[in-house]
Amino acid sequence: MYEHTLNAFERGKPTVLHYDRDKDEQDRRRKEVFKDYGWGRGLSRDEYPYASTKEGGEGALVAYVPKRENSIQAGI
């Protein structure tokens, strides 16, 4: 996932993000980003910028990452 974030920076995505505590907006952005991405066996979808930030949503980059790794890092 770190590699995915670095790739996003190299592709011009913002390095400073602003958290948005509005859960409805987070859900809207998440649906917007993942609408064209299914689930992979044992994989999870990782987006940057995150749906929980005001910069997330349409135009975010998506990568498939190991599900366990994504779960561990999401809790940190």
C-alpha positions, 0 to 999 in steps of 0.5 A: 500500500505504501508503494501505491501511495508513492505511485499516487504522489508521482502521478500528481495526487495531493500529499496533504489530505483533509479529513472529512468526518461526514460518513455520508460523504465518505460513503458517496466518495467510496462508491464513486471510486469503486464503481468500476472495481470488483473484488479479487480473491484474497485482495482488497481495494485501496484508494488514494486519495482516501474516501475519508478525505475531501480530496477523495472520490472521483479521480482517485487511484485504485490498486488491489492489495493483499486483504490482510495487509490492508486490514492491518494498516487500516487499523493503524 
